[in-house]
């Protein structure tokens, strides 16, 4: 008898000692800085002692006063994010196609541990969505995966109303309205999607509602924003400014902006766009502190690859740069990719339009062959974590411009399964690392604005067939940590391996999120060797 894993509750996890260590000595002091500043200012003014303070105490009072004023401003900004999203996910037809694509994942008879041979592996897109039996392993696996969007509750507790809410959010990015106010066009789309979903689940969803099993509606749920002191933002801004100037003064970088896209670029004087010179490197950083967080990795990248151009895309909205005018106005996908494409063309690194040429059998099956008119065949793209979203956008819109792709801790794969969303925003923290990510990243105002109010799941989801030469380890590399608390590494590796990726897939059995780029680590060495275009 097949065991229905979708009905087995997840084992509860106890909080570790390092959770309480991080809480007491790192998170709590920073979080308490704001209320302590309020208390000190109120006390000093109420008692009148502020007028007799010495210079050190007067300085402390001034800092506390600024912290108090900033906390009011921060609260004001937070309130602006509490309303419903202003924009939808995108084109409804594209969203429907993406939703159908999700339902096809796992339907194809692909071996879980594929190979790198050039064989016919059509994959899920060619599969038809048919009615599965309740005990079909594909249906059971899908139910177990889908319940992540319902906070990992046993599937039998999920009811039709909550599923309809989830589908309506996924397609229209809105709350499900009352039946009598539901537009007819939306009703048709909702009913069709629900019918296909139930076929994939292998059984009908019970009628009714269960308010205790709430679906995760990322863009609609109330954002969880925790304050942090102004001093933290000031120090971060100073650190990034200093590094920005250091890269410009010491390593000949130039800072620029094009249509809202900010960047640092270095082009060696002797470098030319030809086969005799190495490809330029394009880097997309992830969430956190911007250049401050990635300095150790970038400083060696700058030093060891001085013979080639290096383009660093700056993202103030995910770098806690609250003083930046676009801090709460992230550039959307189409504008970002169009600007970056124009930038690469202006540098002479790629052509705006792809050129058709001779191709391999695998490329012919994909139906799209790209060969630039110049001798140089595009750039080498490297992304980390959240940076893989922008990386994915370029592969969707301008794949011919990225001749090689390296993904480190990517969150763009299998994000339709909900693990990244749940782990990052909803799951209860049990370890010190999870608590650090929750406080310093996922509850930060700019990050919440980007990943909750402006998240477009269909644009941010990258599929195997959208990666040129994905099975060629010299052109596509994927790095993971098996103990990643954000990415469901086993699920993503299963997805990639089932489509034939093996040699280009590397994981650290003891690695956590972000450790693959730590200086001196095996992952970091592998990335540098791959960038040098050495054989893996």
Order of alpha helices (4+ residues) and beta strands (2+ residues): alpha-alpha-alpha-alpha-alpha-alpha-alpha-alpha-beta-beta-beta-alpha-beta-alpha-alpha-beta-alpha-beta-alpha-alpha-alpha-beta-alpha-beta-alpha
